[in-house]
Amino acid sequence: MRHAGPGMRRIVDLRLLGASIACLLLGSLIYVLLRAEPAWFVPPALHHPLATPEWLRNLVGALPAAVHVIALSLATAALLQPRSADATFLIAYAWAFANIACELGQHPDFSPRLIAALPDVLDRLWLFDRIPRYFAEGSFDFLDIVAALIGALAARLLIASFTEDPPHAH
């Protein structure tokens, strides 16, 4: 791999990518260890929730929504390497909007119509074949929407902390 010299950028910002992966692992651990029911993407054999008090499960219940927005925002920033606060804003809130759209898709008033409108081709594509089940079996939670917005704000702050130029010694 060629190293970036002065004035050159890497193809991927490895610090942001590493932070993204760490966030994804944290979110996955929350799903595997603290959720009473397995998430749609967690194989039942890997789901081993800890015996935790209900208040703790409730406290961290919306955390994966925030962590998801943070992780995907960091990964996107690692690839795109935004140079402005506006670009960082767009990255973070685009992922928050995607999370909010998926959360709204789980609402009982929307999910039946949404599932009926999905194209049949999704049934034949790996991972995409789980989308109808996600909307049918997911549970709408307004706190997930709030958490996604908080996650976008946190992502903006994290991206800025990773991408600001360090002060130069004179």
Backbone bond lengths (Angstrom), bond angles and torsions (degrees), N, CA, C in turn:
res aa  C-N    CA-C-N  psi(-1)  N-CA   C-N-CA  omega(-1)  CA-C   N-CA-C  phi
1 M - - - 1.451 - - 1.523 108.87 -
2 R 1.291 116.28 131.18 1.456 121.39 178.50 1.517 109.77 -75.74
3 H 1.302 116.68 133.39 1.459 120.10 177.84 1.509 110.30 -87.13
4 A 1.317 114.21 142.90 1.454 119.30 179.61 1.522 108.95 -74.15
5 G 1.305 115.94 127.59 1.459 121.45 177.54 1.516 109.35 -90.68
6 P 1.319 116.69 -173.80 1.458 120.18 178.23 1.529 110.49 -57.98
7 G 1.307 115.56 131.98 1.470 120.27 178.46 1.519 113.96 83.02
8 M 1.334 117.57 -5.43 1.465 121.01 179.73 1.532 109.05 -106.90
9 R 1.329 115.29 147.69 1.457 119.90 176.12 1.516 108.72 -107.46
10 R 1.317 115.19 149.07 1.469 119.78 172.54 1.522 108.20 -70.64
11 I 1.303 116.13 159.86 1.463 120.67 176.60 1.520 109.47 -65.66
12 V 1.335 116.54 -37.13 1.467 122.82 179.20 1.518 107.85 -131.22
13 D 1.314 117.03 137.01 1.459 121.02 174.20 1.531 106.87 -79.74
14 L 1.321 116.02 105.59 1.463 121.18 -173.56 1.531 112.70 -67.26
15 R 1.320 117.57 -28.54 1.470 119.65 178.11 1.525 110.00 -66.79
16 L 1.331 116.43 -45.96 1.468 119.83 178.75 1.527 110.62 -65.54
17 L 1.324 116.62 -40.65 1.459 120.16 179.56 1.530 110.59 -63.61
18 G 1.325 117.24 -43.01 1.471 121.02 177.51 1.521 111.99 -62.02
19 A 1.321 116.63 -41.85 1.470 120.55 177.77 1.523 110.28 -64.97
20 S 1.320 117.01 -37.60 1.470 121.37 177.74 1.524 110.64 -62.37
21 I 1.309 116.30 -47.10 1.470 120.75 -179.76 1.533 110.18 -62.62
22 A 1.331 116.91 -40.67 1.468 120.19 177.93 1.524 110.64 -61.38
23 C 1.330 117.01 -41.09 1.470 120.41 178.24 1.525 111.18 -65.07
24 L 1.328 117.25 -42.04 1.468 119.95 178.26 1.523 110.93 -62.00
25 L 1.318 117.17 -40.16 1.462 120.32 177.72 1.526 111.16 -65.20
26 L 1.330 116.96 -41.60 1.465 120.98 177.04 1.526 110.51 -60.08
27 G 1.330 116.98 -47.97 1.462 120.44 179.08 1.517 112.11 -61.15
28 S 1.331 116.35 -40.03 1.468 120.07 178.78 1.521 111.05 -65.05
29 L 1.330 116.78 -40.70 1.465 119.60 177.92 1.521 111.55 -62.19
30 I 1.318 116.60 -38.37 1.469 119.66 177.77 1.524 109.50 -61.53
31 Y 1.347 116.79 -45.17 1.463 119.79 179.58 1.524 111.91 -63.40
32 V 1.328 116.82 -41.98 1.461 120.33 -175.09 1.526 112.35 -76.18
33 L 1.337 117.02 -37.60 1.461 119.95 -171.66 1.529 115.20 -99.79
34 L 1.325 118.43 -23.64 1.460 118.99 -172.84 1.524 114.61 -117.36
35 R 1.301 118.94 -16.69 1.467 120.19 -179.73 1.519 110.08 -84.20
36 A 1.323 116.87 132.68 1.467 120.94 -179.45 1.530 110.82 -66.04
37 E 1.328 116.35 -40.66 1.465 121.23 179.39 1.523 108.64 -106.59
38 P 1.337 117.39 142.31 1.469 118.26 -179.78 1.527 111.26 -68.27
39 A 1.320 115.19 145.40 1.464 120.76 174.63 1.521 108.27 -71.65
40 W 1.317 116.47 162.48 1.455 121.61 -176.13 1.523 112.58 -59.95
41 F 1.336 118.30 -24.44 1.461 120.92 -176.21 1.525 112.98 -99.11
42 V 1.335 117.68 -4.57 1.463 121.03 -178.26 1.524 109.06 -94.88
43 P 1.337 117.37 117.18 1.466 118.92 176.19 1.528 110.31 -60.47
44 P 1.330 117.66 138.54 1.469 120.10 -178.33 1.532 113.55 -52.90
45 A 1.325 117.81 -32.87 1.465 120.53 -179.46 1.531 112.10 -65.88
46 L 1.323 117.72 -23.40 1.464 121.32 -179.90 1.524 113.07 -94.80
47 H 1.315 117.26 -6.35 1.457 120.55 -176.24 1.521 109.88 -87.85
48 H 1.320 116.45 107.53 1.466 122.58 -179.56 1.530 108.82 -133.74
49 P 1.330 117.26 76.04 1.467 118.23 -177.30 1.527 111.91 -65.40
50 L 1.311 114.01 141.67 1.461 120.17 176.03 1.516 109.66 -75.07
51 A 1.304 115.93 153.48 1.461 119.94 174.37 1.520 106.92 -76.35
52 T 1.322 115.43 97.46 1.466 120.70 -177.92 1.516 108.79 -121.80
53 P 1.321 115.79 151.00 1.461 118.42 178.22 1.528 110.76 -63.37
54 E 1.307 115.17 150.64 1.470 120.39 -178.15 1.523 111.37 -59.48
55 W 1.331 118.74 -36.81 1.458 120.75 -179.10 1.532 110.75 -61.46
56 L 1.353 116.93 -35.71 1.462 119.77 178.84 1.525 110.66 -69.97
57 R 1.337 116.31 -42.57 1.478 119.60 176.83 1.522 110.44 -61.09
58 N 1.325 117.26 -40.86 1.467 120.62 177.90 1.521 111.61 -65.79
59 L 1.332 115.95 -38.96 1.458 120.93 -178.70 1.532 111.44 -63.51
60 V 1.322 116.91 -41.41 1.470 119.82 -177.64 1.529 112.23 -96.42
61 G 1.317 117.59 3.75 1.463 121.38 -175.81 1.514 114.68 -56.40
62 A 1.330 117.55 -40.68 1.465 120.80 -178.25 1.526 112.06 -93.05
63 L 1.322 117.48 -6.06 1.466 120.55 -177.86 1.537 113.60 -56.65
64 P 1.336 120.08 -40.39 1.461 118.47 178.75 1.535 113.57 -58.61
65 A 1.316 118.44 -30.91 1.465 119.82 178.08 1.521 110.34 -64.98
66 A 1.320 117.49 -42.41 1.463 120.84 177.37 1.520 110.91 -67.49
67 V 1.335 116.64 -44.63 1.458 121.23 -178.57 1.529 110.57 -63.00
68 H 1.325 117.30 -37.87 1.462 121.44 178.93 1.521 110.71 -62.01
69 V 1.312 116.99 -46.66 1.462 120.61 178.51 1.524 110.34 -62.76
70 I 1.319 117.28 -43.53 1.467 120.85 179.55 1.526 109.89 -61.47
71 A 1.330 116.93 -50.56 1.464 120.89 -175.84 1.528 112.14 -60.71
72 L 1.320 116.69 -47.40 1.460 118.61 -177.76 1.523 112.23 -72.17
73 S 1.321 117.10 -30.37 1.467 120.04 174.36 1.527 110.37 -66.44
74 L 1.335 116.62 -43.34 1.462 120.30 178.41 1.529 111.06 -63.46
75 A 1.334 117.08 -41.59 1.466 120.18 178.91 1.526 111.05 -64.28
76 T 1.319 116.20 -42.49 1.466 120.08 178.82 1.527 110.22 -64.21
77 A 1.314 116.75 -42.88 1.465 120.20 178.24 1.531 110.73 -65.73
78 A 1.325 117.26 -34.03 1.464 119.99 177.41 1.529 110.88 -61.63
79 L 1.320 115.67 -37.07 1.477 120.02 -179.76 1.526 112.57 -81.74
80 L 1.327 116.96 -43.93 1.465 120.83 -174.81 1.526 113.54 -86.40
81 Q 1.324 116.57 -23.86 1.453 122.78 -179.61 1.531 111.65 48.26
82 P 1.331 116.14 66.82 1.468 119.89 -177.12 1.524 111.74 -61.21
83 R 1.318 114.70 144.94 1.474 119.90 -178.21 1.524 112.18 -110.71
84 S 1.318 117.02 2.89 1.463 118.57 -179.40 1.522 109.70 -138.53
85 A 1.323 113.72 158.56 1.466 119.67 176.93 1.526 110.09 -64.68
86 D 1.344 117.24 -33.10 1.470 120.34 178.80 1.527 111.04 -63.45
87 A 1.328 116.76 -41.86 1.468 120.23 179.55 1.524 110.69 -66.21
88 T 1.314 116.97 -40.30 1.464 121.08 177.29 1.523 110.59 -63.35
89 F 1.324 116.14 -41.57 1.464 121.21 176.72 1.527 110.30 -58.26
90 L 1.332 116.86 -47.80 1.471 120.87 -179.02 1.526 111.64 -62.07
91 I 1.312 117.21 -42.26 1.469 120.51 179.68 1.524 110.02 -61.53
92 A 1.317 116.89 -52.58 1.469 121.06 -174.78 1.523 111.73 -64.68
93 Y 1.329 116.98 -45.45 1.468 118.28 -175.89 1.526 112.56 -79.99
94 A 1.333 118.22 -18.98 1.470 119.63 171.52 1.531 109.24 -66.19
95 W 1.334 116.42 -42.33 1.465 119.16 177.97 1.527 111.09 -69.55
96 A 1.319 117.52 -36.34 1.470 119.42 176.15 1.526 109.45 -62.97
97 F 1.338 117.35 -43.80 1.459 121.09 178.89 1.529 110.50 -60.97
98 A 1.329 117.85 -42.16 1.475 120.98 178.47 1.526 110.36 -61.29
99 N 1.330 116.89 -43.61 1.464 119.90 177.99 1.522 111.87 -63.59
100 I 1.334 115.78 -42.42 1.463 120.14 -179.60 1.527 110.27 -65.09
101 A 1.327 117.64 -40.43 1.469 121.05 177.64 1.530 110.36 -61.17
102 C 1.325 116.79 -42.67 1.469 119.72 178.46 1.524 111.02 -66.93
103 E 1.313 116.55 -36.76 1.472 119.40 178.04 1.526 110.31 -65.86
104 L 1.321 116.93 -44.54 1.469 120.28 177.97 1.530 111.02 -62.88
105 G 1.335 116.42 -32.70 1.467 120.56 177.68 1.515 113.18 -64.54
106 Q 1.325 117.60 -17.65 1.463 121.80 177.48 1.526 112.46 -89.36
107 H 1.324 116.33 -8.15 1.464 120.05 -179.34 1.529 108.78 -66.06
108 P 1.336 118.12 135.69 1.470 120.31 -176.55 1.531 113.81 -60.37
109 D 1.318 118.20 -23.02 1.467 119.76 177.45 1.528 112.30 -76.23
110 F 1.332 117.39 -22.26 1.460 121.07 -176.23 1.522 114.15 -107.82
111 S 1.335 117.16 -34.50 1.468 119.91 -169.80 1.525 114.55 -59.04
112 P 1.334 121.55 -42.15 1.466 118.26 -179.44 1.538 112.72 -61.64
113 R 1.328 116.64 -41.82 1.469 119.60 179.20 1.518 111.47 -69.61
114 L 1.309 116.14 -37.07 1.456 120.20 179.23 1.530 110.48 -65.43
115 I 1.320 116.67 -45.49 1.471 120.79 179.64 1.529 109.98 -61.72
116 A 1.324 117.16 -42.43 1.467 120.52 179.40 1.525 111.73 -63.89
117 A 1.330 117.54 -28.47 1.462 121.23 -177.54 1.527 113.44 -85.98
118 L 1.334 117.45 -11.24 1.461 119.59 -178.71 1.530 110.69 -67.20
119 P 1.322 117.83 139.81 1.472 119.73 179.51 1.531 111.22 -68.93
120 D 1.328 115.88 145.24 1.469 121.60 -178.95 1.525 112.75 -62.84
121 V 1.315 117.54 -24.16 1.465 120.60 -177.71 1.528 111.45 -61.24
122 L 1.327 118.03 -24.99 1.461 120.56 179.45 1.524 111.60 -62.20
123 D 1.327 116.79 -29.39 1.469 120.28 -179.61 1.523 112.05 -63.40
124 R 1.323 117.58 -20.36 1.464 121.41 -176.17 1.530 113.00 -102.97
125 L 1.317 117.82 1.04 1.457 121.08 -177.50 1.519 110.88 -110.36
126 W 1.329 116.17 127.02 1.445 121.93 -179.30 1.523 110.04 -56.38
127 L 1.279 117.48 140.66 1.459 128.56 -174.84 1.522 112.06 72.11
128 F 1.321 117.91 -45.58 1.460 119.95 178.19 1.524 111.04 -66.32
129 D 1.337 116.68 -24.90 1.462 120.43 178.86 1.533 111.71 -66.19
130 R 1.335 117.62 -12.48 1.463 121.74 179.70 1.523 112.96 -91.32
131 I 1.308 117.21 -8.87 1.468 120.65 -175.87 1.531 112.09 -60.35
132 P 1.339 120.03 -47.55 1.472 117.75 179.12 1.524 112.38 -58.29
133 R 1.337 116.99 -40.27 1.469 120.52 178.86 1.528 110.96 -64.69
134 Y 1.333 116.37 -38.20 1.464 120.93 178.56 1.529 110.34 -58.23
135 F 1.332 116.74 -46.98 1.466 119.78 -178.79 1.531 112.00 -74.18
136 A 1.330 117.15 -33.64 1.469 120.36 -178.10 1.530 112.07 -74.48
137 E 1.320 116.59 -40.62 1.460 120.79 -173.30 1.521 113.98 -100.78
138 G 1.331 117.03 -11.33 1.452 119.97 179.45 1.519 110.49 -70.85
139 S 1.306 115.58 158.39 1.462 118.91 178.72 1.525 109.02 -118.09
140 F 1.314 114.64 125.49 1.457 120.99 178.72 1.522 109.49 -65.50
141 D 1.335 115.76 134.84 1.461 120.60 177.45 1.527 107.93 -142.35
142 F 1.321 115.58 116.35 1.461 120.38 -179.27 1.530 111.65 -58.35
143 L 1.327 116.92 -31.57 1.463 119.69 179.29 1.528 111.90 -64.11
144 D 1.325 117.74 -27.14 1.464 120.27 175.22 1.525 111.02 -65.95
145 I 1.320 117.00 -33.61 1.466 120.96 177.04 1.524 109.47 -67.32
146 V 1.322 116.10 -45.77 1.470 120.79 177.83 1.533 109.32 -61.14
147 A 1.326 116.85 -44.04 1.464 120.99 -179.22 1.532 111.30 -63.13
148 A 1.328 117.73 -37.72 1.468 120.40 178.60 1.530 110.55 -63.31
149 L 1.324 116.84 -40.03 1.474 120.35 178.38 1.530 111.30 -68.37
150 I 1.320 116.21 -39.53 1.466 119.81 175.88 1.530 109.83 -65.41
151 G 1.319 116.17 -39.25 1.461 120.46 177.23 1.521 112.06 -61.32
152 A 1.341 117.38 -38.02 1.467 120.56 178.04 1.526 110.57 -64.62
153 L 1.309 116.72 -42.62 1.466 120.07 177.89 1.529 110.43 -62.83
154 A 1.332 116.53 -45.94 1.468 120.54 178.53 1.526 110.87 -61.73
155 A 1.331 116.80 -40.04 1.469 120.55 179.10 1.516 110.73 -61.92
156 R 1.328 116.28 -43.60 1.476 119.48 178.66 1.521 110.44 -58.91
157 L 1.322 116.67 -44.80 1.458 120.15 -179.50 1.528 111.67 -65.72
158 L 1.328 116.49 -41.31 1.469 120.06 179.00 1.525 111.49 -65.49
159 I 1.317 116.66 -45.80 1.461 119.76 179.87 1.527 109.70 -60.31
160 A 1.322 116.41 -43.76 1.468 119.73 179.00 1.524 110.80 -61.71
161 S 1.331 117.11 -39.83 1.467 119.18 -178.92 1.525 111.57 -67.75
162 F 1.327 117.93 -29.60 1.457 121.40 178.67 1.524 112.39 -82.10
163 T 1.317 117.43 -27.39 1.467 119.68 -169.88 1.519 113.95 -105.80
164 E 1.321 118.58 -9.80 1.467 118.37 178.43 1.519 109.32 -67.00
165 D 1.321 114.44 140.96 1.475 119.44 177.67 1.524 109.07 -67.23
166 P 1.318 116.17 132.90 1.464 118.04 177.28 1.526 109.45 -66.56
167 P 1.320 116.14 150.93 1.472 118.11 178.90 1.532 109.85 -63.01
168 H 1.307 115.19 140.37 1.467 120.11 -179.57 1.527 108.90 -93.49
169 A 1.324 115.12 136.91 1.473 119.86 176.62 1.521 108.58 -77.87
170 H 1.305 116.51 137.13 1.470 120.14 179.10 1.494 110.65 -103.56
